[in-house]
Structure formats: C-alpha cells, structure tokens
C-alpha cells in the first residue's frame, strides 16, 4: 500500500513538472502567438563595422540622447514596432549610440539634432541621413528603400569584379566618408567649416628699422627739395607775370586817381 502511494505521488509530480514549461511559455508568448521581437543592437560601432564588412549589409547608426524627449518617442513608438524590427534585423547591422556618452563620435558624424538615423555602407559611404522623429510607416518604408538600393549597388559591384579578385564585402571597411548631409537629404543644410587662417610671418626688427629709416630719409629729401625748388620757380616766374599784365598804375598817384574816376 505504501509503495502504491509513493508511485502515485511520483507520477503526480512528473505530470506537474511536464506542465510547467508550457505554462511559462504561454506567459511569455504574446496574444498573437508569435515570440516577442527586438532589434539586435550591436555593442559598439567597431563591432557593427566589422559585421557589416563580413555580411555586406549596411550599418544603421541610431544617435539618441539621455534627456531627449523625441528619442524616447522614437524608441517607444517606432523602433519597437514589428515592421521596423523585422526590416532592421534582416537588412542592417544596427548600433545604438548615446551622443551624450560618445560626443566625439557624434561630432564625427556631424550630429546637430537628436534623434538622428544614419545608414552607412560597408565601404564607409553615407547612404542616408535623417534627423528628428519619423512616423513608423515612413521609417519602415525609408529603411526598405535604402536597403534595396544598397543591395542593387552591392550586386553591381560584385558583378564587375574580375574572377579571382576579392569582393568588396570582404575588404576592410574604411572610415566613414562623412559628406555634407545636404547632399544626402536636401532639407538639411550645415554651414561649412571656416578655413583655418595662417598666422602672419614675424618681421625682423632690422628690416623694420631699415624700411622706416628709408621712408624718413625720403620724406626729408622731398621736403628739402620742395623748399628749394618752389621759391626758385616763383622768383623766375615773376618777371613773366609782370610782362603779361603790362604796366600797372600806382593807386596813390594823381594819374591813378584820374583813371579810376
């Protein structure tokens, strides 16, 4: 009797143990019966570049901020949607970068507003540059279009490679070719950086004194010549001026007084 009760208890325990995994799985599954999805973010940008080079997929870089309101909206309303998640995981190597923690990387990609999504090819060329919050349908369509263009470009490059050459996807990825975002997105405009100005060359004090002395000597000679030449010219021109005017009566003489009456 004791053996039968022991066997019955063991059988009941085994039945409960077999039911526990199915209960836990049913609690983790959503109502649609599909497992929950999430974007498989890479840990850092270097790993994302390396994986993009190996797979030939472009890198999707999502820049956000710690206190960015629209970044939280983007993450809670767009990046967690099934259509966006499926597109990103299928065609991209995604990486999430906090611009507050990595300001050097943000400056390298000319990030002016948050959130910003940049798509870079495995060769380092910027394929798309989008600032601000984007609705889920527009975001998914944009990702789909950029991925399709990237695939066509990759196929064209592979078709043009001679037999035995190394395909572009297996070549080392270059540093990103940061272009003007206005070329990628005409609605954006970043002012060009000011060209560095070179400092004026130092002037030798000997040269400075020599030039100043020469200018002073020249001015003195000019004044001396002027003081000598001008009186001489006036003195020599006086007789000719008198002859041209003719004899002038003296206003104090009687003839002068008669002439003026």
Secondary structure as a PSIPRED ss2 file (coil, helix, strand):
# PSIPRED VFORMAT (PSIPRED V4.0)

   1 X C   1.000  0.000  0.000
   2 X H   0.000  1.000  0.000
   3 X H   0.000  1.000  0.000
   4 X H   0.000  1.000  0.000
   5 X H   0.000  1.000  0.000
   6 X H   0.000  1.000  0.000
   7 X H   0.000  1.000  0.000
   8 X H   0.000  1.000  0.000
   9 X H   0.000  1.000  0.000
  10 X H   0.000  1.000  0.000
  11 X H   0.000  1.000  0.000
  12 X H   0.000  1.000  0.000
  13 X H   0.000  1.000  0.000
  14 X H   0.000  1.000  0.000
  15 X H   0.000  1.000  0.000
  16 X H   0.000  1.000  0.000
  17 X H   0.000  1.000  0.000
  18 X H   0.000  1.000  0.000
  19 X H   0.000  1.000  0.000
  20 X H   0.000  1.000  0.000
  21 X H   0.000  1.000  0.000
  22 X H   0.000  1.000  0.000
  23 X H   0.000  1.000  0.000
  24 X H   0.000  1.000  0.000
  25 X H   0.000  1.000  0.000
  26 X H   0.000  1.000  0.000
  27 X H   0.000  1.000  0.000
  28 X H   0.000  1.000  0.000
  29 X C   1.000  0.000  0.000
  30 X C   1.000  0.000  0.000
  31 X C   1.000  0.000  0.000
  32 X C   1.000  0.000  0.000
  33 X C   1.000  0.000  0.000
  34 X C   1.000  0.000  0.000
  35 X C   1.000  0.000  0.000
  36 X C   1.000  0.000  0.000
  37 X C   1.000  0.000  0.000
  38 X C   1.000  0.000  0.000
  39 X C   1.000  0.000  0.000
  40 X C   1.000  0.000  0.000
  41 X C   1.000  0.000  0.000
  42 X E   0.000  0.000  1.000
  43 X C   1.000  0.000  0.000
  44 X C   1.000  0.000  0.000
  45 X H   0.000  1.000  0.000
  46 X H   0.000  1.000  0.000
  47 X H   0.000  1.000  0.000
  48 X H   0.000  1.000  0.000
  49 X H   0.000  1.000  0.000
  50 X H   0.000  1.000  0.000
  51 X H   0.000  1.000  0.000
  52 X H   0.000  1.000  0.000
  53 X H   0.000  1.000  0.000
  54 X H   0.000  1.000  0.000
  55 X H   0.000  1.000  0.000
  56 X C   1.000  0.000  0.000
  57 X C   1.000  0.000  0.000
  58 X E   0.000  0.000  1.000
  59 X E   0.000  0.000  1.000
  60 X E   0.000  0.000  1.000
  61 X E   0.000  0.000  1.000
  62 X E   0.000  0.000  1.000
  63 X E   0.000  0.000  1.000
  64 X E   0.000  0.000  1.000
  65 X C   1.000  0.000  0.000
  66 X C   1.000  0.000  0.000
  67 X C   1.000  0.000  0.000
  68 X C   1.000  0.000  0.000
  69 X H   0.000  1.000  0.000
  70 X H   0.000  1.000  0.000
  71 X H   0.000  1.000  0.000
  72 X H   0.000  1.000  0.000
  73 X H   0.000  1.000  0.000
  74 X H   0.000  1.000  0.000
  75 X H   0.000  1.000  0.000
  76 X H   0.000  1.000  0.000
  77 X H   0.000  1.000  0.000
  78 X C   1.000  0.000  0.000
  79 X C   1.000  0.000  0.000
  80 X C   1.000  0.000  0.000
  81 X C   1.000  0.000  0.000
  82 X H   0.000  1.000  0.000
  83 X H   0.000  1.000  0.000
  84 X H   0.000  1.000  0.000
  85 X H   0.000  1.000  0.000
  86 X H   0.000  1.000  0.000
  87 X H   0.000  1.000  0.000
  88 X H   0.000  1.000  0.000
  89 X H   0.000  1.000  0.000
  90 X H   0.000  1.000  0.000
  91 X H   0.000  1.000  0.000
  92 X E   0.000  0.000  1.000
  93 X E   0.000  0.000  1.000
  94 X E   0.000  0.000  1.000
  95 X E   0.000  0.000  1.000
  96 X E   0.000  0.000  1.000
  97 X E   0.000  0.000  1.000
  98 X E   0.000  0.000  1.000
  99 X C   1.000  0.000  0.000
 100 X C   1.000  0.000  0.000
 101 X C   1.000  0.000  0.000
 102 X C   1.000  0.000  0.000
 103 X H   0.000  1.000  0.000
 104 X H   0.000  1.000  0.000
 105 X H   0.000  1.000  0.000
 106 X H   0.000  1.000  0.000
 107 X H   0.000  1.000  0.000
 108 X H   0.000  1.000  0.000
 109 X C   1.000  0.000  0.000
 110 X C   1.000  0.000  0.000
 111 X C   1.000  0.000  0.000
 112 X C   1.000  0.000  0.000
 113 X C   1.000  0.000  0.000
 114 X C   1.000  0.000  0.000
 115 X C   1.000  0.000  0.000
 116 X E   0.000  0.000  1.000
 117 X E   0.000  0.000  1.000
 118 X E   0.000  0.000  1.000
 119 X E   0.000  0.000  1.000
 120 X E   0.000  0.000  1.000
 121 X C   1.000  0.000  0.000
 122 X C   1.000  0.000  0.000
 123 X C   1.000  0.000  0.000
 124 X C   1.000  0.000  0.000
 125 X E   0.000  0.000  1.000
 126 X E   0.000  0.000  1.000
 127 X E   0.000  0.000  1.000
 128 X E   0.000  0.000  1.000
 129 X E   0.000  0.000  1.000
 130 X E   0.000  0.000  1.000
 131 X E   0.000  0.000  1.000
 132 X C   1.000  0.000  0.000
 133 X C   1.000  0.000  0.000
 134 X C   1.000  0.000  0.000
 135 X C   1.000  0.000  0.000
 136 X H   0.000  1.000  0.000
 137 X H   0.000  1.000  0.000
 138 X H   0.000  1.000  0.000
 139 X H   0.000  1.000  0.000
 140 X H   0.000  1.000  0.000
 141 X H   0.000  1.000  0.000
 142 X H   0.000  1.000  0.000
 143 X H   0.000  1.000  0.000
 144 X H   0.000  1.000  0.000
 145 X H   0.000  1.000  0.000
 146 X H   0.000  1.000  0.000
 147 X H   0.000  1.000  0.000
 148 X H   0.000  1.000  0.000
 149 X H   0.000  1.000  0.000
 150 X H   0.000  1.000  0.000
 151 X H   0.000  1.000  0.000
 152 X H   0.000  1.000  0.000
 153 X H   0.000  1.000  0.000
 154 X H   0.000  1.000  0.000
 155 X H   0.000  1.000  0.000
 156 X H   0.000  1.000  0.000
 157 X H   0.000  1.000  0.000
 158 X H   0.000  1.000  0.000
 159 X H   0.000  1.000  0.000
 160 X C   1.000  0.000  0.000
 161 X C   1.000  0.000  0.000
 162 X C   1.000  0.000  0.000
 163 X C   1.000  0.000  0.000
 164 X C   1.000  0.000  0.000
 165 X C   1.000  0.000  0.000
 166 X C   1.000  0.000  0.000
 167 X C   1.000  0.000  0.000
 168 X H   0.000  1.000  0.000
 169 X H   0.000  1.000  0.000
 170 X H   0.000  1.000  0.000
 171 X C   1.000  0.000  0.000
 172 X C   1.000  0.000  0.000
 173 X C   1.000  0.000  0.000
 174 X C   1.000  0.000  0.000
 175 X C   1.000  0.000  0.000
 176 X C   1.000  0.000  0.000
 177 X E   0.000  0.000  1.000
 178 X C   1.000  0.000  0.000
 179 X C   1.000  0.000  0.000
 180 X C   1.000  0.000  0.000
 181 X H   0.000  1.000  0.000
 182 X H   0.000  1.000  0.000
 183 X H   0.000  1.000  0.000
 184 X H   0.000  1.000  0.000
 185 X C   1.000  0.000  0.000
 186 X C   1.000  0.000  0.000
 187 X C   1.000  0.000  0.000
 188 X C   1.000  0.000  0.000
 189 X C   1.000  0.000  0.000
 190 X C   1.000  0.000  0.000
 191 X C   1.000  0.000  0.000
 192 X C   1.000  0.000  0.000
 193 X C   1.000  0.000  0.000
 194 X C   1.000  0.000  0.000
 195 X C   1.000  0.000  0.000
 196 X C   1.000  0.000  0.000
 197 X C   1.000  0.000  0.000
 198 X C   1.000  0.000  0.000
 199 X C   1.000  0.000  0.000
 200 X C   1.000  0.000  0.000
 201 X C   1.000  0.000  0.000
 202 X C   1.000  0.000  0.000
 203 X C   1.000  0.000  0.000
 204 X C   1.000  0.000  0.000
 205 X H   0.000  1.000  0.000
 206 X H   0.000  1.000  0.000
 207 X H   0.000  1.000  0.000
 208 X H   0.000  1.000  0.000
 209 X H   0.000  1.000  0.000
 210 X H   0.000  1.000  0.000
 211 X H   0.000  1.000  0.000
 212 X H   0.000  1.000  0.000
 213 X H   0.000  1.000  0.000
 214 X H   0.000  1.000  0.000
 215 X H   0.000  1.000  0.000
 216 X H   0.000  1.000  0.000
 217 X H   0.000  1.000  0.000
 218 X H   0.000  1.000  0.000
 219 X H   0.000  1.000  0.000
 220 X H   0.000  1.000  0.000
 221 X H   0.000  1.000  0.000
 222 X H   0.000  1.000  0.000
 223 X H   0.000  1.000  0.000
 224 X H   0.000  1.000  0.000
 225 X H   0.000  1.000  0.000
 226 X H   0.000  1.000  0.000
 227 X H   0.000  1.000  0.000
 228 X H   0.000  1.000  0.000
 229 X H   0.000  1.000  0.000
 230 X H   0.000  1.000  0.000
 231 X H   0.000  1.000  0.000
 232 X H   0.000  1.000  0.000
 233 X H   0.000  1.000  0.000
 234 X H   0.000  1.000  0.000
 235 X H   0.000  1.000  0.000
 236 X H   0.000  1.000  0.000
 237 X H   0.000  1.000  0.000
 238 X H   0.000  1.000  0.000
 239 X H   0.000  1.000  0.000
 240 X H   0.000  1.000  0.000
 241 X H   0.000  1.000  0.000
 242 X H   0.000  1.000  0.000
 243 X H   0.000  1.000  0.000
 244 X H   0.000  1.000  0.000
 245 X H   0.000  1.000  0.000
 246 X C   1.000  0.000  0.000
 247 X C   1.000  0.000  0.000
 248 X C   1.000  0.000  0.000
 249 X C   1.000  0.000  0.000
 250 X C   1.000  0.000  0.000
 251 X C   1.000  0.000  0.000
 252 X C   1.000  0.000  0.000
 253 X C   1.000  0.000  0.000
 254 X H   0.000  1.000  0.000
 255 X H   0.000  1.000  0.000
 256 X H   0.000  1.000  0.000
 257 X H   0.000  1.000  0.000
 258 X H   0.000  1.000  0.000
 259 X H   0.000  1.000  0.000
 260 X C   1.000  0.000  0.000
 261 X C   1.000  0.000  0.000
